[in-house]
Each structure stands twice: as structure tokens, then as C-alpha cells.
Amino acid sequence: MSDDLRSLTDLDRIIHEPARLLVVTILSSVVSADFLFLQRETGLTKGNLSAHLSRLEEAGYVKIEKTFKGKLPLTICKLTAAGQKALAKYREQVQNFMRKTS
């Protein structure tokens, strides 16, 4: 296997998963987003989105704050500094791979 292809094995598997990549990319473009906004934008089911957010939170990439808006529960998600750094590194690795293999 060439070094160019081998570099793909170094990608962050947490972010590389398509649904999580979508969530992290959306969160990188906003200060914060509520759960329903993320669900609408990603097209994921509640359970699927919840599972991906939990995985991102466990990795320290997303901070989840559960609160209330009036009497209704509200879940706010924010990309952490570690998440921003991980996404930037992921983008750089993919861009480097694309340049090397073009």
C-alpha cells in the first residue's frame, strides 16, 4: 500500500463516520444548535442523532447542554475547541490526500 493511501488510516474515525462528519460540520458553522435543528438539517432520526451526539460528546468534540425553554426540554449542542481542532485536522488530512493522489 502506498504512503498516500496509508495516510487515510490515520483519519479520526469519530469524525470520519458520515453522519458525525455532517453534525460536526454543521456545528462548526454556528455558535450552537438545538437538537431539532440538527435533526432537520441532517435528516437523521432522533435515536440515530442522539447516538452520534453521545459519541461526539464522549470524544470531547461536542458539549451538550440540556435545559428547558419554558416547560419544554431543550438540548443545545456546541462544538468544543477540541472538536474544532479535530475537524480542522481531518480537513487538512483529506485535502493533503486529495492533492497527493490527483
N, CA, C and O of each residue as an XYZ file, in Angstrom:
408
protein
N       0.859     -1.178      0.000
C       0.000      0.000      0.000
C       0.905      1.240      0.000
O       1.883      1.307      0.745
N       0.569      2.201     -0.830
C       1.386      3.405     -0.916
C       1.192      4.262      0.321
O       0.197      4.135      1.034
N       2.170      5.149      0.567
C       2.073      6.068      1.705
C       0.858      6.978      1.572
O       0.248      7.358      2.571
N       0.505      7.329      0.326
C      -0.665      8.188      0.108
C      -1.939      7.506      0.615
O      -2.752      8.126      1.300
N      -2.099      6.246      0.278
C      -3.279      5.516      0.732
C      -3.218      5.235      2.229
O      -4.242      5.289      2.911
N      -2.039      4.939      2.741
C      -1.862      4.646      4.153
C      -2.241      5.842      5.019
O      -2.668      5.673      6.161
N      -2.085      7.052      4.477
C      -2.415      8.248      5.255
C      -3.893      8.279      5.614
O      -4.270      8.920      6.595
N      -4.733      7.605      4.846
C      -6.171      7.550      5.155
C      -6.447      6.771      6.436
O      -7.459      7.009      7.094
N      -5.571      5.854      6.794
C      -5.788      5.082      8.015
C      -5.591      5.926      9.262
O      -5.983      5.520     10.356
N      -4.990      7.088      9.106
C      -4.771      7.990     10.242
C      -5.946      8.929     10.488
O      -5.917      9.717     11.433
N      -6.976      8.857      9.652
C      -8.129      9.740      9.832
C      -8.836      9.438     11.148
O      -8.915      8.285     11.572
N      -9.338     10.465     11.777
C     -10.089     10.350     13.023
C     -11.396      9.600     12.730
O     -12.276     10.132     12.054
N     -11.520      8.394     13.227
C     -12.695      7.560     12.945
C     -13.970      8.118     13.572
O     -15.069      7.849     13.089
N     -13.829      8.888     14.635
C     -15.013      9.500     15.251
C     -15.643     10.472     14.257
O     -16.855     10.444     14.042
N     -14.834     11.320     13.657
C     -15.339     12.335     12.725
C     -15.590     11.745     11.338
O     -16.475     12.214     10.622
N     -14.835     10.737     10.955
C     -14.917     10.206      9.593
C     -16.274      9.583      9.266
O     -16.671      9.551      8.102
N     -16.978      9.097     10.261
C     -18.302      8.499     10.030
C     -19.203      9.572      9.424
O     -19.314     10.658      9.993
N     -19.852      9.303      8.284
C     -20.571     10.353      7.548
C     -21.579     11.176      8.357
O     -21.615     12.400      8.226
N     -22.385     10.534      9.180
C     -23.382     11.295      9.948
C     -22.704     12.207     10.964
O     -23.127     13.347     11.156
N     -21.653     11.712     11.614
C     -20.946     12.556     12.591
C     -20.184     13.675     11.899
O     -20.095     14.783     12.428
N     -19.636     13.399     10.730
C     -18.970     14.447      9.962
C     -19.961     15.551      9.616
O     -19.629     16.734      9.693
N     -21.156     15.174      9.241
C     -22.203     16.148      8.931
C     -22.557     16.979     10.172
O     -22.664     18.202     10.086
N     -22.736     16.330     11.306
C     -23.075     17.040     12.546
C     -21.964     18.014     12.927
O     -22.234     19.173     13.240
N     -20.735     17.554     12.904
C     -19.600     18.399     13.288
C     -19.448     19.562     12.314
O     -19.149     20.679     12.737
N     -19.643     19.328     11.039
C     -19.547     20.389     10.041
C     -20.626     21.440     10.264
O     -20.353     22.638     10.179
N     -21.839     21.004     10.545
C     -22.921     21.959     10.828
C     -22.580     22.773     12.076
O     -22.711     23.997     12.079
N     -22.144     22.092     13.129
C     -21.830     22.798     14.377
C     -20.641     23.748     14.223
O     -20.529     24.721     14.969
N     -19.763     23.478     13.273
C     -18.608     24.360     13.073
C     -19.012     25.688     12.450
O     -18.251     26.656     12.482
N     -20.207     25.728     11.885
C     -20.643     26.954     11.203
C     -21.606     27.799     12.040
O     -22.063     28.848     11.586
N     -21.917     27.350     13.253
C     -22.827     28.085     14.134
C     -22.231     28.141     15.541
O     -21.341     27.363     15.883
N     -22.735     29.071     16.343
C     -22.293     29.148     17.739
C     -22.817     27.939     18.514
O     -22.083     27.321     19.285
N     -24.081     27.611     18.303
C     -24.701     26.447     18.912
C     -25.926     26.078     18.082
O     -26.395     26.859     17.254
N     -26.427     24.888     18.320
C     -27.618     24.430     17.588
C     -28.436     23.550     18.513
O     -27.891     22.779     19.302
N     -29.745     23.674     18.406
C     -30.569     22.785     19.217
C     -30.770     21.464     18.478
O     -30.533     21.349     17.275
N     -31.211     20.487     19.239
C     -31.357     19.126     18.729
C     -32.270     19.071     17.509
O     -31.954     18.407     16.522
N     -33.405     19.770     17.578
C     -34.355     19.709     16.464
C     -33.786     20.317     15.185
O     -34.059     19.828     14.089
N     -32.989     21.391     15.323
C     -32.321     21.981     14.157
C     -31.374     20.957     13.531
O     -31.372     20.763     12.316
N     -30.571     20.305     14.374
C     -29.635     19.297     13.854
C     -30.378     18.132     13.210
O     -29.953     17.610     12.179
N     -31.478     17.731     13.816
C     -32.252     16.634     13.243
C     -32.802     17.018     11.874
O     -32.751     16.227     10.931
N     -33.319     18.218     11.774
C     -33.877     18.691     10.497
C     -32.785     18.806      9.433
O     -32.979     18.388      8.291
N     -31.656     19.364      9.804
C     -30.576     19.584      8.836
C     -29.889     18.294      8.395
O     -29.457     18.182      7.248
N     -29.786     17.325      9.298
C     -29.089     16.080      8.956
C     -30.012     15.030      8.366
O     -29.567     14.150      7.629
N     -31.306     15.120      8.688
C     -32.238     14.109      8.226
C     -32.163     12.815      9.019
O     -32.741     11.807      8.613
N     -31.458     12.828     10.145
C     -31.320     11.638     10.980
C     -32.544     11.476     11.879
O     -33.245     12.446     12.168
N     -32.788     10.261     12.308
C     -33.853     10.029     13.284
C     -33.384     10.541     14.645
O     -32.192     10.772     14.849
N     -34.321     10.715     15.568
C     -33.957     11.180     16.916
C     -32.962     10.233     17.579
O     -31.963     10.666     18.153
N     -33.247      8.945     17.494
C     -32.366      7.963     18.121
C     -30.981      7.928     17.505
O     -29.980      7.838     18.216
N     -30.924      8.000     16.182
C     -29.643      7.977     15.475
C     -28.830      9.230     15.800
O     -27.638      9.140     16.097
N     -29.473     10.392     15.743
C     -28.774     11.634     16.063
C     -28.294     11.623     17.504
O     -27.167     12.026     17.792
N     -29.138     11.168     18.399
C     -28.770     11.100     19.810
C     -27.541     10.221     20.017
O     -26.643     10.577     20.781
N     -27.497      9.080     19.344
C     -26.355      8.167     19.462
C     -25.076      8.815     18.940
O     -24.019      8.698     19.560
N     -25.172      9.503     17.794
C     -23.987     10.165     17.228
C     -23.522     11.320     18.117
O     -22.322     11.513     18.310
N     -24.466     12.081     18.654
C     -24.093     13.176     19.561
C     -23.420     12.635     20.819
O     -22.456     13.220     21.312
N     -23.921     11.532     21.329
C     -23.306     10.917     22.513
C     -21.868     10.503     22.229
O     -20.978     10.708     23.055
N     -21.652      9.927     21.069
C     -20.292      9.507     20.688
C     -19.363     10.719     20.557
O     -18.212     10.678     20.990
N     -19.876     11.791     19.955
C     -19.084     13.015     19.818
C     -18.815     13.651     21.178
O     -17.738     14.198     21.414
N     -19.792     13.575     22.064
C     -19.612     14.130     23.413
C     -18.573     13.313     24.181
O     -17.718     13.883     24.859
N     -18.639     11.986     24.082
C     -17.656     11.115     24.742
C     -16.238     11.421     24.284
O     -15.291     11.335     25.066
N     -16.096     11.782     23.004
C     -14.775     12.107     22.447
C     -14.323     13.506     22.842
O     -13.173     13.879     22.611
N     -15.227     14.285     23.440
C     -14.891     15.646     23.830
C     -15.025     16.651     22.702
O     -14.538     17.777     22.812
N     -15.681     16.259     21.617
C     -15.817     17.128     20.448
C     -17.060     18.007     20.498
O     -17.108     19.056     19.856
N     -18.058     17.587     21.252
C     -19.315     18.322     21.349
C     -19.697     18.450     22.817
O     -19.540     17.513     23.600
N     -20.199     19.622     23.175
C     -20.739     19.838     24.514
C     -22.257     19.872     24.372
O     -22.796     20.593     23.533
N     -22.932     19.092     25.193
C     -24.392     19.031     25.146
C     -24.941     19.589     26.447
O     -24.565     19.159     27.537
N     -25.833     20.551     26.310
C     -26.456     21.183     27.463
C     -27.956     20.944     27.396
O     -28.619     21.335     26.435
N     -28.478     20.300     28.425
C     -29.921     20.037     28.477
C     -30.549     21.066     29.401
O     -30.144     21.227     30.553
N     -31.538     21.751     28.875
C     -32.190     22.816     29.617
C     -33.674     22.809     29.262
O     -34.180     21.849     28.680
N     -34.346     23.867     29.611
C     -35.774     23.992     29.285
C     -36.034     25.344     28.654
O     -35.392     26.338     28.990
N     -36.972     25.366     27.747
C     -37.490     26.606     27.182
C     -38.948     26.642     27.625
O     -39.816     26.000     27.033
N     -39.190     27.410     28.679
C     -40.488     27.323     29.321
C     -40.574     25.971     29.991
O     -39.731     25.640     30.826
N     -41.573     25.186     29.642
C     -41.713     23.848     30.209
C     -41.244     22.752     29.258
O     -41.316     21.565     29.578
N     -40.762     23.162     28.088
C     -40.322     22.186     27.092
C     -38.825     21.921     27.213
O     -38.040     22.858     27.361
N     -38.423     20.654     27.153
C     -36.986     20.346     27.187
C     -36.283     20.895     25.939
O     -36.843     20.906     24.843
N     -35.064     21.340     26.136
C     -34.267     21.909     25.044
C     -32.842     21.395     25.169
O     -32.209     21.545     26.214
N     -32.346     20.795     24.109
C     -30.976     20.280     24.080
C     -30.163     21.149     23.129
O     -30.459     21.240     21.938
N     -29.126     21.789     23.684
C     -28.253     22.678     22.914
C     -26.903     21.992     22.732
O     -26.332     21.458     23.683
N     -26.408     22.014     21.511
C     -25.131     21.379     21.180
C     -24.155     22.430     20.670
O     -24.506     23.315     19.890
N     -22.920     22.301     21.136
C     -21.854     23.214     20.702
C     -20.614     22.394     20.382
O     -20.320     21.398     21.043
N     -19.901     22.829     19.365
C     -18.627     22.214     19.034
C     -17.588     22.755     20.008
O     -17.474     23.970     20.172
N     -16.841     21.887     20.648
C     -15.812     22.316     21.592
C     -14.541     22.722     20.839
O     -14.425     22.519     19.630
N     -13.601     23.296     21.577
C     -12.304     23.640     20.974
C     -11.618     22.379     20.451
O     -10.993     22.398     19.391
N     -11.740     21.292     21.197
C     -11.156     20.018     20.744
C     -11.842     19.538     19.467
O     -11.189     18.989     18.580
N     -13.148     19.742     19.372
C     -13.883     19.364     18.172
C     -13.478     20.204     16.975
O     -13.339     19.687     15.867
N     -13.288     21.489     17.192
C     -12.844     22.381     16.117
C     -11.467     21.972     15.629
O     -11.202     21.948     14.427
N     -10.591     21.650     16.575
C      -9.235     21.243     16.221
C      -9.244     19.911     15.463
O      -8.525     19.743     14.478
N     -10.065     18.972     15.932
C     -10.154     17.666     15.273
C     -10.708     17.798     13.859
O     -10.230     17.133     12.940
N     -11.713     18.653     13.681
C     -12.281     18.856     12.345
C     -11.266     19.515     11.424
O     -11.151     19.133     10.260
N     -10.532     20.494     11.923
C      -9.507     21.160     11.113
C      -8.428     20.158     10.685
O      -7.987     20.173      9.536
N      -8.007     19.293     11.605
C      -7.004     18.272     11.279
C      -7.558     17.294     10.249
O      -6.857     16.922      9.307
N      -8.804     16.877     10.420
C      -9.453     15.962      9.478
C      -9.485     16.577      8.084
O      -9.123     15.924      7.105
N      -9.914     17.821      7.995
C      -9.978     18.506      6.694
C      -8.596     18.578      6.054
O      -8.445     18.338      4.857
N      -7.602     18.907      6.853
C      -6.227     19.010      6.339
C      -5.745     17.659      5.818
O      -5.124     17.591      4.757
N      -6.025     16.589      6.551
C      -5.599     15.263      6.114
C      -6.280     14.862      4.800
O      -5.637     14.308      3.909
N      -7.567     15.140      4.687
C      -8.289     14.791      3.460
C      -7.779     15.633      2.285
O      -7.583     15.113      1.187
N      -7.566     16.924      2.516
C      -7.056     17.797      1.459
C      -5.666     17.362      1.018
O      -5.379     17.347     -0.179
N      -4.801     17.008      1.961
C      -3.457     16.526      1.618
C      -3.536     15.240      0.797
O      -2.807     15.073     -0.180
N      -4.416     14.346      1.197
C      -4.607     13.103      0.449
C      -5.057     13.396     -0.976
O      -4.540     12.813     -1.929
N      -6.011     14.291     -1.113
C      -6.526     14.631     -2.451
C      -5.432     15.258     -3.321
O      -5.326     14.946     -4.507
N      -4.630     16.129     -2.738
C      -3.535     16.744     -3.506
C      -2.519     15.699     -3.955
O      -2.058     15.731     -5.096
N      -2.175     14.787     -3.076
C      -1.163     13.778     -3.383
C      -1.636     12.761     -4.413
O      -0.827     12.208     -5.157
N      -2.918     12.516     -4.460
C      -3.426     11.471     -5.348
C      -4.058     12.012     -6.622
O      -4.546     11.237     -7.445
N      -4.056     13.309     -6.792
C      -4.653     13.900     -8.008
C      -3.711     13.816     -9.175
O      -4.046     14.262    -10.272
